[in-house]
Amino acid sequence: MTDRRFTTRTKALILAAALCAFAQSATPQATASAYNIEIVVFRAGGSSAEAEGGAGDRAPGGGDSGDTAGGGGVARLIGPLPASSFTLGGVVARLRNAGGYLPIAHAGWSQTPSPWGSRSGFALSRVGVVADGLSGTAWLERGEYLHLGFSMTLGRAKINEIRRVRLGEKNYFDNPDFGVIAVVTAAR
């Protein structure tokens, strides 16, 4: 009889542990951290008379799920950042004053990350990155580390790169014809 109680108690403990593990595995999805991403897209050459695309003033389309560019996992788009919160304005000014570079888009948005390796992201136009001839996808992934990636095309030039990012640090993605400067910060 003692063995029977021990078995019942053991089964109850195993069931309780399994339910706790199930509840914990479901919780991170609901409480995923959010991040702000701000980017400046620029091209080499061009005259200073040409204007920036003005994408920072355009609101991206609504919605709450990522465009699936790869396998499982979906990021959630929270929305655009107001231009007043942008931190890369000095970078835009330096690019313009340098003479050899032309900023073509400056935008920011908030989102949750997708799981590492999913390549689930958002179309550039959906997050407010709009410029003539520019198309592609941006994605933010979280595994052990946070990674930011872009697959974008400007004319015939392409950037297809993902890299580990640290919060608050500027990151540079480039091609001989155009580049991207990006910063990722924790959303408040």
N, C-alpha and C positions, 0 to 999 in steps of 0.2 A: 504494500500500500504506500509506503514511503517513496518507492521508486516512481510510482504513478504520479504523485504530487510533484515530485522533482521534474518529471517530464512535462507535465502541464505548465508548471512555472517556467521552465526553460523555453517551452514553445511560446508562451506569452511574452517573455523577454525578447526572444528573437523576432516575433511579430512587431513588438513596439519599436525595436531598433530599425527594422525594415521600414516601418511607417515614418520614423524620424528621418531616415536617409532619403526616402522619397520626397518628403516635404522640403528638406534642405536642397535637393537637386532641382526642385521646381522654383525655389525662392530666387536664386541669382538672376534668372530670366526676368522676373518681375521687378527686381531692384537693380538692374544693370546701371552702372555709372554712365553719366552723360558727359560728353566732351564738346568743346567749342573748337571749330576748325576755321582758320582764316587763311586765305591764300591770295597771292598776287601772281598773275600769269603775265609774262612779258616776252617780247620777241626781240631778237637782235636786229639792229638797224632801224630804219624808219625815221621820219622827220619829226621834230618836236611839235609841228603844226597838227599832227594827227592826234586825236583825243583818245583817252582811255575808254573802254567799252561801256563804262557806267554800270557794270553788273552789280556793284555794291549797293546800288539804289533800287535794284529790282528784287522783289520777293520771290523765292522759289515756290514751285507748286506745292500744294498741301500733300497730305498723305501721311501714313504712319508706318510704312514698311519699305524695306530696301528693294532696289531693282536687283534681282538675282542674276549675278554675273558669273557665278560658279556654283558649287554644290551647297549643301545645307547651311542653315543659319541665316538670320535676317537682322540687319540693323534697323533702328527706328529713327526716322527723321523727325526732329523736334521742331525745327523751324529756322528761319534766317536770324542772323545777328544784326542788331541795328548798327549802322555805319558809325555811330558815336562810340561804340565799344571796340572798334578796330584798333589794333596796335601796330600794324605794318604801314601806316601812313608815311612814316619817315623813310621806309624802304622805297615806297613809290616815288617820293620826292627825289631820293638819291638816284634812282634809275633814270628818271626824267632828266636830271641835271648831268648825268654821266655822258649823255649824248649818243651813246651807241646802243641804248636799250629803250624800248617803248612799252610801258605797261599797257596791257590790253584788257585786263579784267582784275577786279579786286572784290572779293566777296567773303562772307563768313556764314557759318551755319552751326547748329547744335544737333548732335545725334548720339545714339548709343552705338557702341561698337558691335560688330558681328564677331562670331568665333573665329579664332585663328585658322587660316587656310580656306575659309569659305568663299572668299572673293565676292562677297555680297556687298554691293555699294550702291551709289546713286549717280544717275546721269548728271553731268556737270550743269546742264540747263535747269535741272530740278533743284539744285542747291544754289542757284543764282549766278553761276559762272557762265556768262554769256559774252561771246565775242565772235565777230565774223570769222568763219572758217575753223573755229575751235569746237571740237566734240570729244566725248569720252566719258569716263567714269572715275569717280573718286571713292575709295573705301578706307574704312578704319576698322582694324581687327585687334582683338585682345585675346592673347593666350597668356603665357607667362609674362610677356612684354606687350606693349602697345605698338602697333605698326600702322603706318599710313602709306597708301599706295595710289597711284594714278595710272590709268591707261587712257592717254589722250593723244589727239591728232590735231595739228595745226597745218593745214595744207597737206604737204607730203611728209612733213616731219612728225615723229612720234616719240612719246615718252611712255614707257611701260615699265614701271618700277615700284617696288614696295620696300620700305625700310623701317627699322625700329626707330621710334621717336621718343623723346623725353619731353615731358610737359614743360611748356614755356620756352623751349629752344627752337630757333629758326632752323628749318630744314630746306635744302636746295635740291631740286630735281631738275635735270637739264638734258638738253639736246643742243647741238650747235646752232639751231635756228630759233629755239625758244626755251624758256625755263619757267619754273614754278618755285616760289618761296612760300613756305607754309609754316604755321605755328599751331600747335594743339595745346589747349589748356583745359583744365577741369571746369565743367559748367557748375554754376552755383545755384 
